[in-house]
Amino acid sequence: PLMYLGAKHMVTGYDHLLFLVGVIFFLYRPADVIKYVSLFTLGHSVTLLAGVLGDVRANAYLIDAVIGLSVVYKGFENIGGFDRVFGIRPDARWAVLVFGLFHGFGLATKLQELALPERGLLANLASFNVGVEVGQVLALTGVLIALTYWRSRPAFSRHAFMANAALMAGGFVLVGFQLTGYFLNP
């Protein structure tokens, strides 16, 4: 069951990828990309494992709504919204780590819906998580290649604001979708 869910999650894990696209959108140095993706992966891995192994439960719709808000947050941060609207600049490293915790917990809520065998659970979860992270890195590699090419084009600076506004809009759609599920499926 974990392999099936892993394949399904990577196909439908657009919420995680949207957030990470926002994270790497303005990162130009490979060391920065690695640092931020590693922070996300750390948070994601901790709550995925702790949530399932510790049987920590929460409403999946509400956790996924927070994940949608993480996409909104990243787009808003990328367009300088915090500086302009609130006069503050949150520490992006902490934000990525904290939202990574929510993203991992969101996946844990999905795994908890399955009848997972206790025998070998830790090894299976660890293997599953590695597979998810490898798939995520492969997808982000393609995104980073496309972003690098796009950044070299003169139109990038003109379109970056709209791309992040679209990222925010996608996040709001995710929030709305999840909250609708929460209220229609109590």
GROMACS elastic network, one bead per residue, 0.5 to 0.9 nm:
[ bonds ]
;  ai    aj funct       b0    kb
    1     4     6  0.52472   500
    1     5     6  0.62145   500
    1     6     6  0.85118   500
    1   114     6  0.76777   500
    1   115     6  0.85043   500
    1   116     6  0.76986   500
    2     5     6  0.50764   500
    2     6     6  0.58892   500
    2     7     6  0.85613   500
    2   111     6  0.78238   500
    2   114     6  0.87854   500
    2   116     6  0.82693   500
    2   124     6  0.75778   500
    2   125     6  0.78199   500
    2   128     6  0.65162   500
    3     7     6  0.61947   500
    3     8     6  0.85209   500
    3   128     6  0.68998   500
    3   131     6  0.88040   500
    4     7     6  0.52513   500
    4     8     6  0.61406   500
    4     9     6  0.84690   500
    5     9     6  0.57853   500
    5    10     6  0.84677   500
    5   110     6  0.86732   500
    5   111     6  0.79255   500
    6     9     6  0.50383   500
    6    10     6  0.61977   500
    6    11     6  0.86080   500
    6   128     6  0.66717   500
    6   129     6  0.83911   500
    6   131     6  0.73736   500
    6   132     6  0.63510   500
    7    10     6  0.53141   500
    7    11     6  0.63362   500
    7    12     6  0.86081   500
    7   132     6  0.83467   500
    8    11     6  0.51378   500
    8    12     6  0.59829   500
    8    13     6  0.78683   500
    9    14     6  0.84690   500
    9   107     6  0.84076   500
    9   132     6  0.79874   500
   10    14     6  0.76923   500
   10   132     6  0.68561   500
   10   135     6  0.67652   500
   10   136     6  0.74035   500
   11    14     6  0.73812   500
   12    15     6  0.78677   500
   13    16     6  0.55804   500
   13    17     6  0.65184   500
   13    18     6  0.87331   500
   13   136     6  0.88243   500
   14    18     6  0.58181   500
   14    19     6  0.84535   500
   15    18     6  0.51680   500
   15    19     6  0.63312   500
   15    20     6  0.87081   500
   15    64     6  0.86576   500
   15    67     6  0.70104   500
   15    68     6  0.68365   500
   15    71     6  0.74854   500
   15   103     6  0.86230   500
   15   170     6  0.89802   500
   15   171     6  0.79836   500
   15   174     6  0.78158   500
   16    19     6  0.52584   500
   16    20     6  0.62564   500
   16    21     6  0.86335   500
   16    67     6  0.78250   500
   16    71     6  0.84128   500
   16   100     6  0.87963   500
   16   103     6  0.68624   500
   16   136     6  0.84406   500
   17    21     6  0.59442   500
   17    22     6  0.85119   500
   17   136     6  0.73111   500
   17   139     6  0.78798   500
   17   140     6  0.74656   500
   18    21     6  0.50936   500
   18    22     6  0.63763   500
   18    23     6  0.86913   500
   18    71     6  0.64057   500
   18   167     6  0.71339   500
   18   170     6  0.83283   500
   18   171     6  0.82114   500
   19    22     6  0.51584   500
   19    23     6  0.62840   500
   19    24     6  0.89330   500
   19    67     6  0.82598   500
   19    68     6  0.84208   500
   19    70     6  0.65632   500
   19    72     6  0.83406   500
   19    73     6  0.88063   500
   19    74     6  0.67068   500
   19    75     6  0.84451   500
   19    99     6  0.89610   500
   19   167     6  0.84054   500
   19   171     6  0.86166   500
   20    24     6  0.61856   500
   20    25     6  0.82193   500
   20    36     6  0.88972   500
   20    37     6  0.74331   500
   20    40     6  0.83099   500
   20    71     6  0.83977   500
   20    74     6  0.86810   500
   20    96     6  0.88104   500
   20   140     6  0.77133   500
   21    24     6  0.53623   500
   21    25     6  0.57019   500
   21    74     6  0.89889   500
   21   140     6  0.74261   500
   21   143     6  0.72302   500
   21   144     6  0.83041   500
   21   167     6  0.88233   500
   22    25     6  0.50726   500
   22    26     6  0.79770   500
   22    71     6  0.71751   500
   22    74     6  0.54582   500
   22    75     6  0.60018   500
   22    77     6  0.89086   500
   22    78     6  0.72717   500
   22   164     6  0.73583   500
   22   167     6  0.74145   500
   23    26     6  0.74597   500
   23    27     6  0.76119   500
   23    33     6  0.82758   500
   23    36     6  0.72885   500
   23    37     6  0.79819   500
   23    74     6  0.65614   500
   23    75     6  0.86301   500
   23    78     6  0.83986   500
   23    92     6  0.85991   500
   23    96     6  0.75808   500
   24    28     6  0.79960   500
   24    32     6  0.84330   500
   24    33     6  0.60851   500
   24    36     6  0.78159   500
   24    37     6  0.81551   500
   24   140     6  0.88115   500
   24   144     6  0.76225   500
   24   147     6  0.88871   500
   25    28     6  0.83319   500
   25    78     6  0.78551   500
   25   144     6  0.82534   500
   25   147     6  0.72101   500
   25   160     6  0.87251   500
   25   164     6  0.87102   500
   26    78     6  0.75618   500
   27    30     6  0.77669   500
   27    32     6  0.62918   500
   27    33     6  0.61003   500
   28    31     6  0.87366   500
   28    32     6  0.73611   500
   28    33     6  0.75591   500
   28   148     6  0.80950   500
   29    32     6  0.53494   500
   29    33     6  0.65565   500
   29    34     6  0.88420   500
   30    33     6  0.50439   500
   30    34     6  0.61614   500
   30    35     6  0.85438   500
   31    34     6  0.51386   500
   31    35     6  0.60848   500
   31    36     6  0.87134   500
   32    36     6  0.61487   500
   32    37     6  0.84201   500
   33    36     6  0.54129   500
   33    37     6  0.59938   500
   33    38     6  0.82919   500
   34    37     6  0.52791   500
   34    38     6  0.58307   500
   34    39     6  0.85315   500
   35    38     6  0.51630   500
   35    39     6  0.62780   500
   35    40     6  0.88142   500
   35    93     6  0.85567   500
   36    39     6  0.50655   500
   36    40     6  0.63307   500
   36    41     6  0.85713   500
   36    92     6  0.86112   500
   36    93     6  0.65793   500
   36    96     6  0.68758   500
   36    97     6  0.81659   500
   37    40     6  0.50802   500
   37    41     6  0.60542   500
   37    42     6  0.85558   500
   37    96     6  0.82368   500
   37   137     6  0.85341   500
   38    42     6  0.59927   500
   38    43     6  0.85971   500
   38    97     6  0.87253   500
   39    42     6  0.51180   500
   39    43     6  0.63390   500
   39    44     6  0.85154   500
   39    93     6  0.72087   500
   39    94     6  0.83246   500
   39    96     6  0.64488   500
   39    97     6  0.50756   500
   39    98     6  0.88287   500
   39   100     6  0.73661   500
   40    43     6  0.52745   500
   40    44     6  0.59686   500
   40    45     6  0.84716   500
   40    93     6  0.88959   500
   40    96     6  0.55531   500
   40    97     6  0.50616   500
   40    98     6  0.79182   500
   40    99     6  0.72791   500
   40   101     6  0.75939   500
   40   103     6  0.85822   500
   41    45     6  0.58577   500
   41    46     6  0.84212   500
   41    97     6  0.80492   500
   41   100     6  0.65708   500
   41   101     6  0.87083   500
   41   104     6  0.84850   500
   41   133     6  0.71054   500
   42    45     6  0.52559   500
   42    46     6  0.61315   500
   42    47     6  0.88080   500
   42    97     6  0.72083   500
   42   100     6  0.72441   500
   42   101     6  0.79603   500
   43    46     6  0.52962   500
   43    47     6  0.64420   500
   43    48     6  0.84714   500
   43    96     6  0.83002   500
   43    97     6  0.53173   500
   43    98     6  0.66135   500
   43    99     6  0.74606   500
   43   102     6  0.77739   500
   43   103     6  0.79448   500
   43   104     6  0.67673   500
   44    47     6  0.57354   500
   44    48     6  0.60257   500
   44    49     6  0.86311   500
   44    97     6  0.81375   500
   44    98     6  0.89610   500
   44    99     6  0.82067   500
   44   102     6  0.71330   500
   44   103     6  0.57193   500
   44   105     6  0.71139   500
   44   106     6  0.89884   500
   44   107     6  0.85966   500
   44   129     6  0.89183   500
   45    48     6  0.51355   500
   45    49     6  0.60941   500
   45    50     6  0.83301   500
   45   100     6  0.82134   500
   45   101     6  0.77502   500
   45   104     6  0.60209   500
   45   105     6  0.87549   500
   45   126     6  0.86243   500
   45   129     6  0.67727   500
   45   130     6  0.88134   500
   45   133     6  0.87636   500
   46    49     6  0.55054   500
   46    50     6  0.58978   500
   46    51     6  0.81592   500
   46   100     6  0.89225   500
   46   101     6  0.69572   500
   46   104     6  0.71656   500
   46   105     6  0.84748   500
   47    51     6  0.53155   500
   47    52     6  0.80926   500
   47   100     6  0.84156   500
   47   101     6  0.55396   500
   47   102     6  0.73913   500
   47   103     6  0.81346   500
   47   104     6  0.50484   500
   47   106     6  0.85613   500
   47   107     6  0.87237   500
   47   108     6  0.72151   500
   48    51     6  0.53445   500
   48    52     6  0.63045   500
   48    53     6  0.84666   500
   48   101     6  0.80572   500
   48   103     6  0.82618   500
   48   105     6  0.52023   500
   48   106     6  0.77538   500
   48   107     6  0.63014   500
   48   109     6  0.84442   500
   48   111     6  0.88156   500
   48   125     6  0.84126   500
   48   129     6  0.78851   500
   49    52     6  0.54627   500
   49    53     6  0.58174   500
   49    54     6  0.79117   500
   49   104     6  0.81495   500
   49   105     6  0.84911   500
   49   108     6  0.73372   500
   49   122     6  0.79794   500
   49   125     6  0.68389   500
   49   126     6  0.75804   500
   49   129     6  0.83293   500
   50    53     6  0.52455   500
   50    54     6  0.52823   500
   50    55     6  0.75811   500
   50    56     6  0.73565   500
   50   105     6  0.83531   500
   50   108     6  0.83303   500
   51    54     6  0.54050   500
   51    55     6  0.55116   500
   51    57     6  0.69464   500
   51   104     6  0.83190   500
   51   105     6  0.61157   500
   51   107     6  0.89467   500
   51   108     6  0.55284   500
   51   109     6  0.74711   500
   51   112     6  0.84046   500
   52    56     6  0.66286   500
   52    57     6  0.83625   500
   52   105     6  0.85677   500
   52   108     6  0.55564   500
   52   109     6  0.76544   500
   52   111     6  0.70739   500
   52   112     6  0.62621   500
   52   125     6  0.84942   500
   53    56     6  0.79161   500
   53   121     6  0.80109   500
   53   122     6  0.74693   500
   53   125     6  0.88289   500
   54    57     6  0.88544   500
   55   108     6  0.89956   500
   55   112     6  0.76455   500
   56   105     6  0.88645   500
   56   108     6  0.86326   500
   56   109     6  0.85026   500
   57    60     6  0.84969   500
   57   105     6  0.88519   500
   57   108     6  0.84548   500
   57   109     6  0.66677   500
   57   112     6  0.80006   500
   58    61     6  0.87210   500
   58    62     6  0.78068   500
   58    63     6  0.72889   500
   58   105     6  0.86895   500
   58   106     6  0.88458   500
   58   109     6  0.69531   500
   59    62     6  0.54965   500
   59    63     6  0.64563   500
   59    64     6  0.87043   500
   59   109     6  0.75536   500
   59   182     6  0.81186   500
   60    63     6  0.51530   500
   60    64     6  0.59957   500
   60    65     6  0.84661   500
   60   105     6  0.87559   500
   60   106     6  0.62993   500
   60   107     6  0.86537   500
   60   108     6  0.89104   500
   60   109     6  0.56143   500
   60   110     6  0.71999   500
   60   178     6  0.85815   500
   60   182     6  0.84011   500
   61    64     6  0.51070   500
   61    65     6  0.60783   500
   61    66     6  0.87630   500
   61   106     6  0.86535   500
   61   175     6  0.89775   500
   61   177     6  0.87756   500
   61   178     6  0.50467   500
   61   179     6  0.64682   500
   61   180     6  0.85837   500
   61   181     6  0.64163   500
   61   182     6  0.53649   500
   62    66     6  0.64302   500
   62    67     6  0.87002   500
   62   106     6  0.89776   500
   62   175     6  0.87572   500
   62   178     6  0.68560   500
   62   179     6  0.68773   500
   62   182     6  0.69176   500
   63    66     6  0.51536   500
   63    67     6  0.63871   500
   63    68     6  0.87977   500
   63   102     6  0.66987   500
   63   103     6  0.79832   500
   63   105     6  0.74008   500
   63   106     6  0.56219   500
   63   109     6  0.84112   500
   63   178     6  0.86711   500
   64    68     6  0.62457   500
   64    69     6  0.85889   500
   64   102     6  0.81495   500
   64   103     6  0.77719   500
   64   106     6  0.59543   500
   64   107     6  0.89894   500
   64   174     6  0.79042   500
   64   175     6  0.73712   500
   64   178     6  0.62788   500
   64   179     6  0.87319   500
   65    69     6  0.62829   500
   65    70     6  0.86779   500
   65   171     6  0.88577   500
   65   172     6  0.89028   500
   65   174     6  0.66970   500
   65   176     6  0.75357   500
   65   177     6  0.79897   500
   65   178     6  0.53150   500
   65   179     6  0.64413   500
   66    70     6  0.62063   500
   66    71     6  0.88498   500
   66    99     6  0.83478   500
   66   102     6  0.72105   500
   66   103     6  0.85443   500
   66   175     6  0.72128   500
   67    71     6  0.67223   500
   67    72     6  0.89273   500
   67    99     6  0.71988   500
   67   100     6  0.89325   500
   67   102     6  0.65093   500
   67   103     6  0.60702   500
   67   106     6  0.77364   500
   67   171     6  0.81267   500
   67   174     6  0.81299   500
   67   175     6  0.77860   500
   68    71     6  0.52872   500
   68    72     6  0.65969   500
   68    73     6  0.87400   500
   68   168     6  0.89316   500
   68   170     6  0.79873   500
   68   172     6  0.64486   500
   68   173     6  0.77040   500
   68   176     6  0.85436   500
   68   178     6  0.83051   500
   69    73     6  0.59723   500
   69    74     6  0.85953   500
   69   168     6  0.84910   500
   69   171     6  0.59542   500
   69   172     6  0.69100   500
   69   174     6  0.80342   500
   69   175     6  0.64241   500
   70    74     6  0.62115   500
   70    75     6  0.86908   500
   70    95     6  0.87405   500
   70    96     6  0.87581   500
   70    99     6  0.62896   500
   70   102     6  0.88654   500
   70   103     6  0.89583   500
   70   171     6  0.73857   500
   71    74     6  0.52599   500
   71    75     6  0.63474   500
   71    76     6  0.85809   500
   71   167     6  0.67214   500
   71   168     6  0.62015   500
   71   169     6  0.88674   500
   71   170     6  0.76017   500
   71   172     6  0.81295   500
   71   174     6  0.88047   500
   72    75     6  0.52972   500
   72    76     6  0.60597   500
   72    77     6  0.85123   500
   72   164     6  0.88352   500
   72   165     6  0.86396   500
   72   167     6  0.67608   500
   72   169     6  0.71830   500
   72   170     6  0.76525   500
   72   172     6  0.65061   500
   73    76     6  0.51038   500
   73    77     6  0.60209   500
   73    78     6  0.85236   500
   73   168     6  0.73790   500
   73   171     6  0.84481   500
   74    77     6  0.50243   500
   74    78     6  0.60358   500
   74    79     6  0.87306   500
   74    92     6  0.89005   500
   74    95     6  0.88738   500
   74    96     6  0.88416   500
   74   164     6  0.81824   500
   74   167     6  0.81981   500
   74   168     6  0.76693   500
   75    78     6  0.50129   500
   75    79     6  0.63972   500
   75    80     6  0.88036   500
   75    81     6  0.86135   500
   75   161     6  0.88240   500
   75   163     6  0.84091   500
   75   165     6  0.63260   500
   75   166     6  0.80822   500
   75   167     6  0.56579   500
   75   168     6  0.51522   500
   75   169     6  0.88598   500
   75   171     6  0.86589   500
   76    79     6  0.53915   500
   76    80     6  0.65053   500
   76    81     6  0.51167   500
   76    82     6  0.70978   500
   76   164     6  0.72481   500
   76   165     6  0.74975   500
   76   167     6  0.87733   500
   76   168     6  0.67395   500
   77    80     6  0.51725   500
   77    81     6  0.54996   500
   77    82     6  0.59771   500
   77    83     6  0.82394   500
   77    89     6  0.81822   500
   77    90     6  0.84929   500
   77    92     6  0.85567   500
   77   164     6  0.89904   500
   78    81     6  0.73683   500
   78   160     6  0.88479   500
   78   161     6  0.80237   500
   78   164     6  0.66678   500
   79    82     6  0.84640   500
   79   160     6  0.81733   500
   79   161     6  0.59135   500
   79   162     6  0.89569   500
   79   164     6  0.66454   500
   79   165     6  0.77958   500
   80    83     6  0.54461   500
   80    84     6  0.62180   500
   80    85     6  0.84567   500
   80    89     6  0.84647   500
   81    84     6  0.51590   500
   81    85     6  0.56438   500
   81    86     6  0.76211   500
   81    87     6  0.87740   500
   81    89     6  0.89794   500
   82    85     6  0.54288   500
   82    86     6  0.52078   500
   82    87     6  0.62058   500
   82    88     6  0.55745   500
   82    89     6  0.58312   500
   82    90     6  0.76160   500
   83    86     6  0.57545   500
   83    89     6  0.57021   500
   83    90     6  0.89889   500
   84    87     6  0.57065   500
   84    88     6  0.80247   500
   85    88     6  0.82121   500
   86    89     6  0.83915   500
   89    92     6  0.82483   500
   90    93     6  0.87671   500
   90    94     6  0.81853   500
   90    95     6  0.75098   500
   91    94     6  0.56374   500
   91    95     6  0.64482   500
   91    96     6  0.88748   500
   92    96     6  0.60988   500
   92    97     6  0.85976   500
   93    96     6  0.52805   500
   93    97     6  0.63041   500
   93    98     6  0.86932   500
   94    97     6  0.50802   500
   94    98     6  0.60252   500
   94    99     6  0.84255   500
   95    98     6  0.51803   500
   95    99     6  0.59696   500
   95   100     6  0.82797   500
   96    99     6  0.52360   500
   96   100     6  0.59013   500
   96   101     6  0.86607   500
   97   101     6  0.64176   500
   97   102     6  0.89998   500
   98   101     6  0.51111   500
   98   102     6  0.67367   500
   98   103     6  0.88656   500
   99   102     6  0.50297   500
   99   103     6  0.61787   500
   99   104     6  0.86348   500
  100   104     6  0.61402   500
  100   105     6  0.84868   500
  101   104     6  0.53006   500
  101   105     6  0.61768   500
  101   106     6  0.85917   500
  102   105     6  0.50062   500
  102   106     6  0.60199   500
  102   107     6  0.87306   500
  103   106     6  0.50484   500
  103   107     6  0.65580   500
  103   108     6  0.87425   500
  104   107     6  0.52147   500
  104   108     6  0.62268   500
  104   109     6  0.87965   500
  105   109     6  0.62309   500
  105   110     6  0.87705   500
  106   109     6  0.52597   500
  106   110     6  0.67465   500
  106   111     6  0.89975   500
  107   110     6  0.51410   500
  107   111     6  0.63705   500
  107   112     6  0.87076   500
  108   111     6  0.50322   500
  108   112     6  0.61114   500
  108   113     6  0.88303   500
  109   112     6  0.51395   500
  109   113     6  0.67399   500
  110   113     6  0.54200   500
  110   114     6  0.73753   500
  111   114     6  0.54747   500
  111   115     6  0.83615   500
  111   116     6  0.78835   500
  112   115     6  0.73871   500
  112   116     6  0.77060   500
  113   116     6  0.86841   500
  116   119     6  0.88095   500
  116   121     6  0.73567   500
  117   120     6  0.73984   500
  117   121     6  0.64186   500
  118   121     6  0.51918   500
  118   122     6  0.83945   500
  119   122     6  0.83270   500
  120   123     6  0.54506   500
  120   124     6  0.60777   500
  120   125     6  0.85423   500
  121   124     6  0.50828   500
  121   125     6  0.59273   500
  121   126     6  0.84367   500
  122   125     6  0.51116   500
  122   126     6  0.60241   500
  122   127     6  0.84998   500
  123   126     6  0.51477   500
  123   127     6  0.60985   500
  123   128     6  0.84471   500
  124   127     6  0.51105   500
  124   128     6  0.59412   500
  124   129     6  0.84657   500
  125   129     6  0.59770   500
  125   130     6  0.85157   500
  126   129     6  0.50941   500
  126   130     6  0.61998   500
  126   131     6  0.86268   500
  127   130     6  0.51210   500
  127   131     6  0.62164   500
  127   132     6  0.86750   500
  128   131     6  0.50770   500
  128   132     6  0.62387   500
  128   133     6  0.86728   500
  129   132     6  0.50156   500
  129   133     6  0.61232   500
  129   134     6  0.85159   500
  130   133     6  0.50974   500
  130   134     6  0.60350   500
  130   135     6  0.85030   500
  131   134     6  0.51254   500
  131   135     6  0.61043   500
  131   136     6  0.84670   500
  132   135     6  0.51750   500
  132   136     6  0.60935   500
  132   137     6  0.86857   500
  133   137     6  0.61548   500
  133   138     6  0.86123   500
  134   137     6  0.50862   500
  134   138     6  0.62183   500
  134   139     6  0.86552   500
  135   138     6  0.50968   500
  135   139     6  0.62173   500
  135   140     6  0.85496   500
  136   139     6  0.51658   500
  136   140     6  0.60662   500
  136   141     6  0.85140   500
  137   141     6  0.59839   500
  137   142     6  0.87524   500
  138   141     6  0.51015   500
  138   142     6  0.66781   500
  138   143     6  0.88646   500
  139   142     6  0.53711   500
  139   143     6  0.64329   500
  139   144     6  0.87268   500
  140   144     6  0.58783   500
  140   145     6  0.84314   500
  141   144     6  0.50480   500
  141   145     6  0.61844   500
  141   146     6  0.86500   500
  142   145     6  0.51578   500
  142   146     6  0.62994   500
  142   147     6  0.85931   500
  143   146     6  0.51209   500
  143   147     6  0.60206   500
  143   148     6  0.84994   500
  144   148     6  0.59307   500
  144   149     6  0.85030   500
  145   148     6  0.51592   500
  145   149     6  0.63168   500
  145   150     6  0.86296   500
  146   149     6  0.52042   500
  146   150     6  0.60947   500
  146   151     6  0.85572   500
  147   151     6  0.59171   500
  147   152     6  0.86110   500
  148   151     6  0.51625   500
  148   152     6  0.65265   500
  149   152     6  0.53427   500
  149   153     6  0.69717   500
  150   153     6  0.53412   500
  150   154     6  0.84385   500
  150   155     6  0.79977   500
  150   156     6  0.60392   500
  151   154     6  0.75955   500
  151   155     6  0.81193   500
  151   156     6  0.53256   500
  151   157     6  0.77722   500
  152   155     6  0.86127   500
  152   156     6  0.73648   500
  153   156     6  0.57344   500
  153   157     6  0.86090   500
  154   157     6  0.69372   500
  154   158     6  0.79840   500
  155   158     6  0.52704   500
  155   159     6  0.61848   500
  155   160     6  0.85251   500
  156   159     6  0.51797   500
  156   160     6  0.57557   500
  157   160     6  0.53165   500
  157   161     6  0.75866   500
  158   161     6  0.69657   500
  158   162     6  0.79861   500
  159   162     6  0.52984   500
  159   163     6  0.60992   500
  159   164     6  0.87199   500
  160   163     6  0.50537   500
  160   164     6  0.62639   500
  160   165     6  0.85508   500
  161   164     6  0.52936   500
  161   165     6  0.61263   500
  161   166     6  0.86111   500
  162   166     6  0.60474   500
  162   167     6  0.84690   500
  163   166     6  0.50512   500
  163   167     6  0.62141   500
  163   168     6  0.87342   500
  164   168     6  0.61830   500
  164   169     6  0.85220   500
  165   168     6  0.50221   500
  165   169     6  0.62084   500
  165   170     6  0.86439   500
  166   170     6  0.61344   500
  166   171     6  0.85555   500
  167   170     6  0.51024   500
  167   171     6  0.62819   500
  167   172     6  0.87591   500
  168   172     6  0.62464   500
  168   173     6  0.86656   500
  169   172     6  0.50643   500
  169   173     6  0.62642   500
  169   174     6  0.86888   500
  170   173     6  0.50602   500
  170   174     6  0.62992   500
  170   175     6  0.87300   500
  171   174     6  0.50288   500
  171   175     6  0.62427   500
  171   176     6  0.86227   500
  172   176     6  0.61015   500
  172   177     6  0.84875   500
  173   176     6  0.50708   500
  173   177     6  0.60274   500
  173   178     6  0.85824   500
  174   177     6  0.50741   500
  174   178     6  0.61678   500
  174   179     6  0.85670   500
  175   178     6  0.52358   500
  175   179     6  0.60630   500
  175   180     6  0.84423   500
  176   179     6  0.51939   500
  176   180     6  0.59848   500
  176   181     6  0.85372   500
  177   180     6  0.52226   500
  177   181     6  0.63415   500
  177   182     6  0.87601   500
  178   181     6  0.50106   500
  178   182     6  0.61659   500
  178   183     6  0.87615   500
  179   183     6  0.62230   500
  179   184     6  0.84721   500
  180   183     6  0.53034   500
  180   184     6  0.60019   500
  180   185     6  0.82805   500
  181   184     6  0.51588   500
  181   185     6  0.56241   500
  181   186     6  0.80868   500
  182   185     6  0.53927   500
  182   186     6  0.58260   500
  183   186     6  0.58318   500
